[in-house]
């Protein structure tokens, strides 16, 4: 089954304790992205990756790191989490990130990771 | 900043067509309009997208006005499972890529 998986689904941690949220897709997609969603708001992009070893900042990258060593995996790293990073996090992937002026590929989203930083 | 404006909530009777409006008056000529929905707090699900012409797929229809300043998503025969938050999104150019600008969405409640 084609899917995007995230782990863990729920995480409660304390300020300053490094954590990693994993994301994996089995669709051979080039493009992957991380978003956060806060109550009553739409999604905001944290980081994205156009392909292996190619990553770039989104709208809200502060306090986050990513890596793309393999095509299927795109982990999100919080080196020193703070309470303002308490949020619902989504990983997404699509076939490619750009198609010139024409259509942008449909993004497939993971089930989400609910993170609480105390 | 979000480039779209949607009503915060709407109701629709089961079996009827659900028409969800979206205003995107500042949209540029090559910026696409996308619709996604999110059921509870699950990962968003793609519905449809378009640029100028009306579009239809197995899930919905997208009607874009001629001036492209607004659009309407139509779910032709709404079911209880269509209860979700629907996001009207504009795709903008962002560095060497494109980015979806998400607003707050419309909470659609389908009533029996």
gemmi code that builds the backbone of each chain (N, CA, C; Angstrom):
import gemmi

chains = {
    "A": [
        ("UNK", (0.847, -1.196, 0.000), (0.000, 0.000, 0.000), (0.875, 1.235, 0.000)),
        ("UNK", (0.570, 2.148, -0.911), (1.316, 3.403, -0.998), (0.997, 4.260, 0.223)),
        ("UNK", (2.036, 4.697, 0.928), (1.747, 5.478, 2.121), (2.951, 6.256, 2.606)),
        ("UNK", (2.656, 7.215, 3.456), (3.662, 7.968, 4.198), (3.480, 7.608, 5.670)),
        ("UNK", (4.540, 7.181, 6.299), (4.450, 6.800, 7.709), (5.292, 7.745, 8.549)),
        ("UNK", (4.806, 7.978, 9.752), (5.503, 8.832, 10.709), (5.579, 8.108, 12.045)),
        ("UNK", (6.698, 8.316, 12.732), (6.847, 7.779, 14.080), (7.672, 8.726, 14.934)),
        ("UNK", (7.262, 8.888, 16.207), (6.063, 8.321, 16.810), (4.811, 9.095, 16.426)),
        ("UNK", (3.659, 8.576, 16.743), (2.412, 9.288, 16.494), (2.121, 10.288, 17.608)),
        ("UNK", (2.552, 9.965, 18.796), (2.354, 10.855, 19.934), (3.658, 10.894, 20.733)),
        ("UNK", (4.009, 12.081, 21.202), (5.236, 12.210, 21.978), (5.091, 13.352, 22.967)),
        ("UNK", (5.384, 13.044, 24.230), (5.462, 14.071, 25.265), (6.898, 14.094, 25.746)),
        ("UNK", (7.508, 15.266, 25.748), (8.901, 15.377, 26.137), (9.092, 16.643, 26.968)),
        ("UNK", (10.322, 16.860, 27.370), (10.630, 18.034, 28.188), (11.551, 18.972, 27.420)),
        ("UNK", (11.542, 20.196, 27.817), (12.361, 21.215, 27.175), (13.826, 20.810, 27.143)),
        ("UNK", (14.427, 20.922, 25.950), (15.852, 20.682, 25.802), (16.266, 19.264, 25.490)),
        ("UNK", (15.348, 18.334, 25.511), (15.700, 16.936, 25.244), (15.542, 16.637, 23.758)),
        ("UNK", (16.664, 16.409, 23.107), (16.670, 16.203, 21.658), (15.744, 15.073, 21.245)),
        ("UNK", (15.035, 15.290, 20.128), (14.162, 14.255, 19.625), (14.165, 14.244, 18.102)),
        ("UNK", (13.795, 13.093, 17.558), (13.682, 12.925, 16.107), (12.335, 12.301, 15.784)),
        ("UNK", (11.667, 12.869, 14.817), (10.439, 12.301, 14.279), (10.768, 11.753, 12.896)),
        ("UNK", (10.510, 10.479, 12.716), (10.866, 9.874, 11.437), (9.707, 9.978, 10.444)),
        ("UNK", (10.057, 10.010, 9.177), (9.085, 10.025, 8.087), (9.619, 9.150, 6.975)),
        ("UNK", (8.772, 8.285, 6.462), (9.193, 7.390, 5.395), (8.064, 7.245, 4.383)),
        ("UNK", (8.427, 7.215, 3.096), (7.429, 6.998, 2.043), (7.905, 5.881, 1.127)),
        ("UNK", (6.915, 5.133, 0.610), (7.254, 3.969, -0.216), (6.825, 4.157, -1.671)),
        ("UNK", (6.714, 5.417, -2.098), (6.227, 5.704, -3.442), (7.321, 6.202, -4.381)),
        ("UNK", (8.558, 6.147, -3.930), (9.692, 6.620, -4.730), (9.546, 8.102, -5.097)),
        ("UNK", (8.950, 8.874, -4.199), (8.757, 10.295, -4.440), (10.050, 11.060, -4.243)),
        ("UNK", (10.243, 12.073, -5.103), (11.431, 12.915, -4.971), (11.254, 13.971, -3.887)),
        ("UNK", (10.067, 14.529, -3.807), (9.820, 15.689, -2.955), (9.224, 15.257, -1.627)),
        ("UNK", (9.787, 15.783, -0.544), (9.229, 15.549, 0.785), (9.239, 16.847, 1.566)),
        ("UNK", (8.323, 16.934, 2.526), (8.157, 18.200, 3.231), (7.652, 17.949, 4.641)),
        ("UNK", (7.972, 18.866, 5.546), (7.437, 18.835, 6.902), (6.608, 20.089, 7.140)),
        ("UNK", (5.461, 19.880, 7.813), (4.570, 20.972, 8.173), (4.250, 20.880, 9.665)),
        ("UNK", (3.872, 22.017, 10.208), (3.277, 22.013, 11.539), (1.913, 22.656, 11.453)),
        ("UNK", (1.020, 22.190, 12.319), (-0.339, 22.734, 12.340), (-0.697, 23.066, 13.779)),
        ("UNK", (-1.060, 24.302, 13.993), (-1.462, 24.773, 15.310), (-2.955, 25.019, 15.318)),
        ("UNK", (-3.590, 25.004, 16.493), (-5.054, 25.059, 16.581), (-5.681, 26.189, 15.778)),
        ("UNK", (-6.661, 25.832, 14.959), (-7.393, 26.820, 14.179), (-6.657, 27.367, 12.984)),
        ("UNK", (-5.472, 26.852, 12.719), (-4.674, 27.366, 11.619), (-4.462, 26.302, 10.558)),
        ("UNK", (-4.101, 26.773, 9.375), (-3.707, 25.838, 8.338), (-2.288, 25.360, 8.570)),
        ("UNK", (-1.768, 24.630, 7.618), (-0.434, 24.083, 7.744), (0.626, 25.115, 7.375)),
        ("UNK", (1.727, 25.077, 8.098), (2.863, 25.943, 7.774), (4.076, 25.061, 7.504)),
        ("UNK", (4.779, 25.371, 6.440), (5.883, 24.528, 6.021), (7.138, 24.823, 6.835)),
        ("UNK", (7.784, 23.757, 7.303), (8.997, 23.894, 8.113), (10.232, 23.764, 7.229)),
        ("UNK", (10.369, 22.645, 6.577), (11.458, 22.361, 5.650), (10.911, 21.523, 4.513)),
        ("UNK", (11.625, 21.547, 3.403), (11.278, 20.656, 2.312), (12.561, 20.131, 1.673)),
        ("UNK", (12.391, 19.069, 0.888), (13.523, 18.456, 0.206), (13.115, 18.098, -1.214)),
        ("UNK", (13.879, 18.593, -2.165), (13.577, 18.320, -3.563), (14.075, 16.942, -3.988)),
        ("UNK", (15.107, 16.453, -3.314), (15.655, 15.132, -3.631), (16.725, 14.814, -2.603)),
        ("UNK", (17.378, 13.687, -2.766), (18.413, 13.273, -1.809), (19.481, 14.354, -1.702)),
        ("UNK", (19.816, 14.689, -0.462), (20.850, 15.679, -0.145), (20.484, 17.099, -0.573)),
        ("UNK", (19.232, 17.348, -0.923), (18.785, 18.690, -1.290), (17.648, 19.096, -0.370)),
        ("UNK", (17.923, 20.007, 0.554), (16.895, 20.474, 1.481), (16.901, 21.988, 1.526)),
        ("UNK", (15.781, 22.569, 1.941), (15.692, 24.020, 2.042), (14.646, 24.395, 3.081)),
        ("UNK", (14.785, 25.612, 3.595), (13.879, 26.086, 4.639), (12.529, 26.452, 4.060)),
        ("UNK", (11.489, 26.211, 4.863), (10.166, 26.692, 4.548), (9.893, 27.990, 5.280)),
        ("UNK", (8.668, 28.166, 5.735), (8.283, 29.414, 6.401), (8.711, 29.493, 7.857)),
        ("UNK", (8.772, 28.354, 8.543), (9.043, 28.366, 9.985), (10.132, 27.360, 10.350)),
        ("UNK", (11.367, 27.557, 9.890), (12.415, 26.558, 10.108), (13.140, 26.651, 11.450)),
        ("UNK", (12.956, 27.766, 12.174), (13.749, 27.975, 13.382), (13.505, 26.890, 14.411)),
        ("UNK", (14.581, 26.303, 14.921), (14.492, 25.271, 15.942), (14.392, 23.856, 15.387)),
        ("UNK", (14.429, 23.725, 14.079), (14.300, 22.416, 13.436), (15.489, 22.146, 12.519)),
        ("UNK", (15.778, 20.862, 12.336), (16.745, 20.414, 11.349), (16.153, 19.235, 10.609)),
        ("UNK", (16.636, 19.013, 9.395), (16.216, 17.854, 8.614), (17.430, 17.275, 7.922)),
        ("UNK", (17.259, 16.069, 7.407), (18.281, 15.462, 6.565), (17.590, 14.590, 5.535)),
        ("UNK", (18.246, 14.400, 4.404), (17.686, 13.531, 3.351), (18.845, 12.727, 2.761)),
        ("UNK", (19.188, 11.677, 3.476), (20.286, 10.817, 3.043), (19.798, 9.737, 2.096)),
        ("UNK", (18.537, 9.384, 2.214), (17.938, 8.391, 1.335), (16.658, 8.981, 0.781)),
        ("UNK", (16.244, 8.479, -0.363), (15.058, 9.027, -1.001), (13.808, 8.810, -0.152)),
        ("UNK", (13.691, 7.694, 0.508), (12.454, 7.363, 1.189), (12.314, 8.007, 2.563)),
        ("UNK", (13.396, 8.469, 3.167), (13.331, 8.951, 4.549), (13.642, 10.438, 4.667)),
        ("UNK", (12.917, 11.101, 5.558), (13.103, 12.542, 5.747), (12.823, 12.868, 7.215)),
        ("UNK", (13.768, 12.588, 8.103), (13.537, 12.819, 9.526), (13.561, 14.294, 9.908)),
        ("UNK", (12.756, 14.630, 10.895), (12.705, 15.977, 11.464), (13.360, 15.930, 12.841)),
        ("UNK", (14.324, 16.793, 13.047), (15.109, 16.780, 14.281), (14.888, 18.073, 15.048)),
        ("UNK", (14.568, 17.913, 16.338), (14.480, 19.062, 17.229), (15.636, 18.925, 18.214)),
        ("UNK", (16.675, 19.721, 18.035), (17.881, 19.598, 18.849), (17.616, 19.975, 20.312)),
        ("UNK", (16.852, 21.021, 20.515), (16.550, 21.480, 21.875), (15.108, 21.986, 21.894)),
        ("UNK", (14.163, 21.064, 22.008), (12.749, 21.448, 21.912), (12.341, 22.459, 22.975)),
        ("UNK", (11.424, 23.315, 22.591), (10.863, 24.285, 23.524), (9.341, 24.188, 23.472)),
        ("UNK", (8.658, 24.698, 24.502), (7.189, 24.579, 24.552), (6.488, 25.165, 23.331)),
        ("UNK", (7.059, 26.170, 22.681), (6.385, 26.738, 21.504), (6.476, 25.833, 20.275)),
        ("UNK", (7.136, 24.696, 20.425), (7.152, 23.704, 19.357), (6.114, 22.607, 19.593)),
        ("UNK", (5.319, 22.780, 20.624), (4.173, 21.900, 20.822), (3.212, 22.115, 19.667)),
        ("UNK", (2.929, 21.045, 18.934), (2.144, 21.196, 17.720), (1.834, 19.825, 17.137)),
        ("UNK", (1.051, 19.832, 16.065), (0.763, 18.633, 15.281), (1.622, 18.715, 14.020)),
        ("UNK", (2.416, 17.707, 13.789), (3.378, 17.723, 12.686), (2.978, 16.712, 11.613)),
        ("UNK", (3.090, 17.167, 10.368), (2.790, 16.305, 9.237), (3.962, 16.260, 8.273)),
        ("UNK", (4.241, 15.060, 7.813), (5.193, 14.856, 6.740), (4.389, 14.603, 5.464)),
        ("UNK", (4.896, 15.048, 4.342), (4.207, 14.850, 3.073), (5.217, 14.543, 1.985)),
        ("UNK", (4.760, 13.873, 0.952), (5.635, 13.603, -0.189), (4.847, 13.742, -1.475)),
        ("UNK", (5.570, 14.035, -2.551), (4.951, 14.051, -3.867), (5.989, 13.636, -4.891)),
        ("UNK", (5.491, 13.311, -6.079), (6.369, 12.764, -7.103), (7.544, 13.697, -7.379)),
        ("UNK", (7.230, 14.988, -7.540), (8.280, 15.978, -7.683), (7.763, 17.299, -7.164)),
        ("UNK", (8.678, 18.212, -6.915), (8.261, 19.492, -6.346), (7.967, 20.539, -7.378)),
        ("UNK", (8.494, 20.362, -8.555), (8.302, 21.393, -9.566), (7.942, 20.738, -10.886)),
        ("UNK", (7.137, 21.433, -11.612), (6.821, 20.983, -12.965), (6.754, 22.209, -13.865)),
        ("UNK", (7.649, 23.110, -13.658), (7.604, 24.336, -14.428), (6.365, 25.117, -14.075)),
        ("UNK", (5.710, 25.640, -15.043), (4.526, 26.452, -14.801), (3.288, 25.564, -14.665)),
        ("UNK", (3.416, 24.329, -15.049), (2.240, 23.453, -15.064), (1.971, 22.889, -13.675)),
        ("UNK", (1.112, 21.929, -13.629), (0.562, 21.450, -12.368), (1.615, 21.008, -11.373)),
        ("UNK", (1.332, 21.249, -10.170), (2.102, 20.783, -9.028), (1.530, 19.452, -8.609)),
        ("UNK", (2.421, 18.519, -8.324), (1.948, 17.189, -8.013), (1.217, 17.127, -6.679)),
        ("UNK", (0.238, 16.277, -6.621), (-0.514, 16.016, -5.408), (0.414, 15.567, -4.292)),
        ("UNK", (0.237, 16.139, -3.112), (1.028, 15.733, -1.957), (0.281, 14.686, -1.146)),
        ("UNK", (0.991, 13.661, -0.714), (0.436, 12.622, 0.146), (0.948, 12.877, 1.564)),
        ("UNK", (0.041, 12.909, 2.495), (0.388, 13.244, 3.868), (0.433, 12.012, 4.760)),
        ("UNK", (1.335, 12.064, 5.732), (1.364, 11.061, 6.771), (0.251, 11.292, 7.779)),
        ("UNK", (0.119, 10.409, 8.781), (-0.989, 10.485, 9.744), (-0.805, 11.558, 10.814)),
        ("UNK", (0.386, 12.125, 10.898), (0.617, 13.185, 11.884), (1.311, 12.685, 13.142)),
        ("UNK", (2.056, 13.577, 13.761), (2.715, 13.324, 15.048), (2.334, 14.458, 15.984)),
        ("UNK", (1.682, 14.100, 17.070), (1.290, 15.125, 18.034), (2.376, 15.232, 19.095)),
        ("UNK", (3.050, 16.367, 19.104), (4.180, 16.589, 20.007), (3.813, 17.594, 21.085)),
        ("UNK", (4.095, 17.231, 22.323), (3.936, 18.137, 23.459), (5.280, 18.307, 24.141)),
        ("UNK", (5.709, 19.558, 24.282), (6.977, 19.863, 24.955), (6.654, 20.587, 26.263)),
        ("UNK", (7.022, 19.982, 27.361), (6.701, 20.551, 28.676), (7.817, 21.462, 29.179)),
    ],
    "B": [
        ("UNK", (1.455, 34.926, 4.595), (0.057, 35.235, 4.860), (-0.825, 34.464, 3.883)),
        ("UNK", (-1.985, 34.009, 4.410), (-2.910, 33.268, 3.575), (-3.398, 34.152, 2.438)),
        ("UNK", (-3.538, 33.578, 1.257), (-4.029, 34.317, 0.117), (-5.481, 34.004, -0.152)),
        ("UNK", (-6.113, 33.235, 0.707), (-7.504, 32.836, 0.499), (-8.348, 33.189, 1.713)),
        ("UNK", (-9.643, 33.402, 1.442), (-10.618, 33.662, 2.496), (-11.768, 32.693, 2.329)),
        ("UNK", (-12.100, 31.993, 3.417), (-13.197, 31.037, 3.398), (-14.087, 31.250, 4.609)),
        ("UNK", (-15.370, 30.899, 4.498), (-16.219, 30.955, 5.694), (-15.723, 29.934, 6.701)),
        ("UNK", (-15.783, 30.245, 7.988), (-15.238, 29.323, 8.984), (-16.004, 28.005, 9.085)),
        ("UNK", (-17.312, 28.042, 8.812), (-18.073, 26.812, 8.920), (-19.291, 26.846, 8.000)),
        ("UNK", (-19.758, 25.637, 7.645), (-20.947, 25.485, 6.804), (-21.615, 24.171, 7.159)),
        ("UNK", (-22.945, 24.133, 6.964), (-23.701, 22.894, 7.099), (-24.251, 22.501, 5.744)),
        ("UNK", (-24.481, 21.187, 5.573), (-25.110, 20.702, 4.351), (-25.860, 19.419, 4.687)),
        ("UNK", (-27.029, 19.237, 4.074), (-27.803, 18.026, 4.312), (-27.220, 16.869, 3.508)),
        ("UNK", (-27.240, 15.710, 4.116), (-26.748, 14.509, 3.449), (-27.495, 14.293, 2.135)),
        ("UNK", (-26.755, 13.955, 1.077), (-27.365, 13.721, -0.227), (-27.471, 14.953, -1.097)),
        ("UNK", (-27.334, 16.130, -0.493), (-27.393, 17.370, -1.272), (-25.984, 17.758, -1.722)),
        ("UNK", (-25.932, 18.703, -2.655), (-24.634, 19.209, -3.099), (-24.093, 20.207, -2.071)),
        ("UNK", (-22.837, 20.048, -1.739), (-22.166, 21.005, -0.844), (-21.340, 21.952, -1.703)),
        ("UNK", (-21.596, 23.247, -1.545), (-20.885, 24.261, -2.322), (-20.024, 25.098, -1.375)),
        ("UNK", (-18.723, 24.962, -1.500), (-17.822, 25.664, -0.594), (-17.142, 26.806, -1.339)),
        ("UNK", (-17.389, 28.046, -0.894), (-16.798, 29.192, -1.601), (-15.408, 29.529, -1.091)),
        ("UNK", (-14.654, 30.193, -1.948), (-13.310, 30.642, -1.582), (-13.011, 31.927, -2.349)),
        ("UNK", (-12.500, 32.894, -1.618), (-12.091, 34.143, -2.239), (-10.579, 34.199, -2.311)),
        ("UNK", (-10.051, 34.483, -3.491), (-8.594, 34.635, -3.663), (-8.342, 35.806, -4.597)),
        ("UNK", (-8.762, 36.971, -4.147), (-8.767, 38.155, -5.010), (-7.379, 38.638, -5.405)),
        ("UNK", (-6.335, 38.226, -4.680), (-4.979, 38.708, -4.998), (-4.167, 37.670, -5.770)),
        ("UNK", (-4.828, 36.655, -6.272), (-4.130, 35.583, -6.964), (-3.457, 36.117, -8.224)),
        ("UNK", (-2.264, 35.598, -8.525), (-1.551, 35.996, -9.733), (-1.873, 35.041, -10.877)),
        ("UNK", (-1.486, 35.471, -12.083), (-1.912, 34.764, -13.277), (-1.506, 33.306, -13.366)),
        ("UNK", (-0.363, 32.933, -12.808), (0.092, 31.551, -12.939), (0.004, 30.780, -11.623)),
        ("UNK", (-0.751, 31.292, -10.694), (-0.908, 30.612, -9.404), (-2.148, 29.730, -9.432)),
        ("UNK", (-1.929, 28.455, -9.106), (-3.003, 27.486, -9.111), (-3.806, 27.556, -7.818)),
        ("UNK", (-5.046, 27.122, -7.900), (-5.900, 26.952, -6.722), (-6.014, 25.461, -6.434)),
        ("UNK", (-5.745, 25.090, -5.197), (-5.834, 23.703, -4.763), (-6.872, 23.590, -3.655)),
        ("UNK", (-7.475, 22.417, -3.571), (-8.359, 22.097, -2.448), (-7.899, 20.797, -1.805)),
        ("UNK", (-7.781, 20.853, -0.493), (-7.498, 19.679, 0.328), (-8.553, 19.621, 1.422)),
        ("UNK", (-8.728, 18.442, 1.998), (-9.583, 18.343, 3.162), (-8.871, 17.551, 4.256)),
        ("UNK", (-9.306, 17.798, 5.484), (-8.702, 17.157, 6.642), (-9.819, 16.665, 7.549)),
        ("UNK", (-9.869, 15.363, 7.729), (-10.885, 14.735, 8.569), (-10.308, 14.567, 9.975)),
        ("UNK", (-10.996, 15.117, 10.966), (-10.490, 15.176, 12.341), (-9.095, 15.767, 12.299)),
        ("UNK", (-8.116, 15.136, 12.833), (-6.737, 15.647, 12.774), (-5.860, 14.709, 11.962)),
        ("UNK", (-6.469, 14.036, 10.986), (-5.691, 13.160, 10.114), (-4.888, 13.983, 9.117)),
        ("UNK", (-4.021, 13.336, 8.370), (-3.280, 14.022, 7.330), (-4.222, 14.545, 6.258)),
        ("UNK", (-3.995, 15.768, 5.767), (-4.850, 16.308, 4.708), (-4.858, 15.410, 3.472)),
        ("UNK", (-5.976, 15.479, 2.759), (-6.177, 14.662, 1.570), (-6.426, 15.582, 0.388)),
        ("UNK", (-5.708, 15.368, -0.691), (-5.884, 16.157, -1.902), (-7.265, 15.905, -2.498)),
        ("UNK", (-7.898, 16.986, -3.004), (-9.189, 16.827, -3.660), (-9.076, 17.154, -5.142)),
        ("UNK", (-8.650, 18.383, -5.443), (-8.674, 18.833, -6.823), (-7.844, 20.105, -6.935)),
        ("UNK", (-7.441, 20.468, -8.149), (-6.786, 21.753, -8.352), (-7.111, 22.267, -9.743)),
        ("UNK", (-6.893, 23.583, -9.941), (-7.153, 24.171, -11.251), (-6.488, 25.522, -11.403)),
        ("UNK", (-6.438, 25.990, -12.632), (-5.824, 27.287, -12.925), (-6.860, 28.281, -13.436)),
        ("UNK", (-7.486, 27.958, -14.542), (-8.477, 28.864, -15.125), (-9.786, 28.139, -15.415)),
        ("UNK", (-9.668, 26.939, -15.973), (-10.859, 26.217, -16.397), (-11.484, 25.465, -15.233)),
        ("UNK", (-12.737, 25.183, -15.365), (-13.410, 24.341, -14.387), (-12.855, 22.926, -14.485)),
        ("UNK", (-12.779, 22.274, -13.355), (-12.226, 20.936, -13.301), (-13.189, 20.006, -12.575)),
        ("UNK", (-13.162, 18.731, -12.973), (-13.988, 17.725, -12.307), (-13.202, 16.439, -12.184)),
        ("UNK", (-13.327, 15.795, -11.056), (-12.785, 14.448, -10.904), (-13.804, 13.610, -10.130)),
        ("UNK", (-13.371, 12.453, -9.693), (-14.317, 11.536, -9.057), (-14.786, 12.029, -7.697)),
        ("UNK", (-14.062, 12.965, -7.116), (-14.441, 13.456, -5.798), (-15.286, 14.725, -5.856)),
        ("UNK", (-14.939, 15.637, -6.761), (-15.543, 16.957, -6.699), (-15.406, 17.697, -8.019)),
        ("UNK", (-16.047, 18.869, -8.059), (-15.879, 19.806, -9.168), (-15.348, 21.113, -8.620)),
        ("UNK", (-14.550, 21.783, -9.423), (-13.990, 23.083, -9.061), (-14.416, 24.091, -10.116)),
        ("UNK", (-15.126, 25.111, -9.660), (-15.581, 26.172, -10.547), (-14.783, 27.428, -10.224)),
        ("UNK", (-14.053, 27.946, -11.195), (-13.239, 29.154, -11.011), (-13.852, 30.274, -11.828)),
        ("UNK", (-14.054, 31.417, -11.201), (-14.646, 32.538, -11.934), (-13.701, 33.023, -13.025)),
        ("UNK", (-14.271, 33.723, -13.987), (-13.475, 34.151, -15.134), (-12.336, 35.086, -14.733)),
        ("UNK", (-12.607, 35.933, -13.734), (-11.545, 36.846, -13.278), (-10.590, 36.165, -12.300)),
        ("UNK", (-10.852, 34.917, -11.964), (-10.029, 34.083, -11.084), (-9.952, 34.616, -9.656)),
        ("UNK", (-10.822, 35.498, -9.277), (-10.768, 36.046, -7.924), (-11.525, 35.196, -6.917)),
        ("UNK", (-12.246, 34.232, -7.372), (-12.930, 33.340, -6.434), (-13.183, 31.996, -7.103)),
        ("UNK", (-13.491, 31.012, -6.269), (-13.789, 29.679, -6.789), (-14.761, 28.988, -5.846)),
        ("UNK", (-15.347, 27.911, -6.327), (-16.274, 27.119, -5.521), (-15.957, 25.649, -5.697)),
        ("UNK", (-15.830, 24.966, -4.588), (-15.680, 23.511, -4.608), (-17.069, 22.914, -4.441)),
        ("UNK", (-17.412, 21.962, -5.302), (-18.721, 21.333, -5.229), (-18.562, 19.838, -4.969)),
        ("UNK", (-19.145, 19.378, -3.870), (-19.264, 17.955, -3.607), (-20.685, 17.584, -4.026)),
        ("UNK", (-20.871, 16.836, -5.090), (-22.198, 16.721, -5.701), (-23.244, 16.015, -4.844)),
        ("UNK", (-22.863, 15.024, -4.109), (-23.816, 14.288, -3.258), (-23.134, 14.022, -1.917)),
        ("UNK", (-23.236, 14.975, -1.028), (-22.478, 14.895, 0.216), (-22.949, 13.717, 1.077)),
        ("UNK", (-21.983, 13.049, 1.695), (-22.281, 11.985, 2.649), (-21.706, 12.380, 4.009)),
        ("UNK", (-22.090, 11.624, 5.026), (-21.626, 11.939, 6.377), (-20.090, 11.891, 6.448)),
        ("UNK", (-19.491, 11.046, 5.621), (-18.033, 10.925, 5.626), (-17.330, 12.126, 5.013)),
        ("UNK", (-18.098, 13.020, 4.416), (-17.506, 14.248, 3.870), (-17.356, 15.335, 4.933)),
        ("UNK", (-17.814, 15.071, 6.146), (-17.610, 16.031, 7.229), (-16.112, 16.183, 7.477)),
        ("UNK", (-15.610, 17.408, 7.334), (-14.163, 17.642, 7.410), (-13.914, 19.144, 7.349)),
        ("UNK", (-12.660, 19.519, 7.521), (-12.235, 20.892, 7.251), (-11.682, 20.933, 5.833)),
        ("UNK", (-12.211, 21.865, 5.032), (-11.816, 21.978, 3.632), (-10.949, 23.226, 3.459)),
        ("UNK", (-9.792, 23.018, 2.868), (-8.836, 24.104, 2.684), (-8.753, 24.495, 1.212)),
        ("UNK", (-8.953, 25.762, 0.966), (-8.712, 26.355, -0.342), (-7.319, 26.965, -0.285)),
        ("UNK", (-6.472, 26.613, -1.220), (-5.048, 26.917, -1.112), (-4.564, 27.489, -2.437)),
        ("UNK", (-3.670, 28.444, -2.352), (-3.040, 28.974, -3.556), (-1.591, 28.503, -3.589)),
        ("UNK", (-1.178, 28.026, -4.725), (0.211, 27.624, -4.921), (1.003, 28.818, -5.446)),
        ("UNK", (2.048, 29.164, -4.711), (2.862, 30.325, -5.092), (4.285, 29.894, -5.367)),
        ("UNK", (4.988, 30.728, -6.100), (6.399, 30.492, -6.350), (7.167, 30.737, -5.057)),
        ("UNK", (8.090, 29.843, -4.707), (8.856, 29.980, -3.468), (10.247, 29.480, -3.723)),
        ("UNK", (11.189, 30.390, -3.779), (12.594, 30.087, -4.108), (12.614, 29.286, -5.400)),
        ("UNK", (13.227, 28.135, -5.439), (13.319, 27.359, -6.676), (12.171, 26.364, -6.798)),
        ("UNK", (11.155, 26.575, -6.001), (10.112, 25.575, -5.898), (8.761, 26.273, -5.847)),
        ("UNK", (7.742, 25.527, -5.516), (6.416, 26.074, -5.281), (5.993, 25.726, -3.864)),
        ("UNK", (5.093, 26.504, -3.351), (4.629, 26.301, -1.984), (3.131, 26.493, -1.936)),
        ("UNK", (2.485, 25.683, -1.109), (1.049, 25.828, -0.897), (0.833, 26.731, 0.306)),
        ("UNK", (0.058, 27.792, 0.120), (-0.246, 28.714, 1.210), (-1.608, 28.337, 1.774)),
        ("UNK", (-1.608, 27.819, 2.975), (-2.817, 27.306, 3.611), (-3.485, 28.388, 4.451)),
        ("UNK", (-4.808, 28.470, 4.357), (-5.581, 29.331, 5.239), (-6.165, 28.503, 6.374)),
        ("UNK", (-7.178, 29.036, 7.023), (-7.780, 28.368, 8.186), (-8.849, 27.344, 7.788)),
        ("UNK", (-9.335, 27.398, 6.549), (-10.272, 26.401, 6.063), (-11.714, 26.625, 6.482)),
        ("UNK", (-12.596, 25.804, 5.904), (-14.029, 25.788, 6.238), (-14.377, 24.451, 6.858)),
        ("UNK", (-14.959, 24.499, 8.042), (-15.418, 23.252, 8.661), (-16.795, 22.929, 8.081)),
        ("UNK", (-16.880, 21.870, 7.310), (-18.126, 21.440, 6.687), (-18.719, 20.307, 7.501)),
        ("UNK", (-19.970, 20.511, 7.920), (-20.671, 19.488, 8.683), (-21.824, 18.983, 7.839)),
        ("UNK", (-21.828, 17.690, 7.559), (-22.910, 17.068, 6.802), (-23.907, 16.493, 7.812)),
        ("UNK", (-25.158, 16.903, 7.681), (-26.179, 16.489, 8.645), (-27.118, 15.464, 8.023)),
        ("UNK", (-27.519, 14.449, 8.809), (-28.404, 13.405, 8.277), (-29.770, 13.970, 7.939)),
    ],
}
model = gemmi.Model(1)
for chain_id, residues in chains.items():
    chain = gemmi.Chain(chain_id)
    for i, (resn, *xyz) in enumerate(residues, 1):
        res = gemmi.Residue()
        res.name, res.seqid = resn, gemmi.SeqId(i, " ")
        for name, pos in zip(("N", "CA", "C"), xyz):
            atom = gemmi.Atom()
            atom.name, atom.element = name, gemmi.Element(name[0])
            atom.pos, atom.b_iso = gemmi.Position(*pos), 0.0
            res.add_atom(atom)
        chain.add_residue(res)
    model.add_chain(chain)
structure = gemmi.Structure()
structure.add_model(model)
structure.setup_entities()
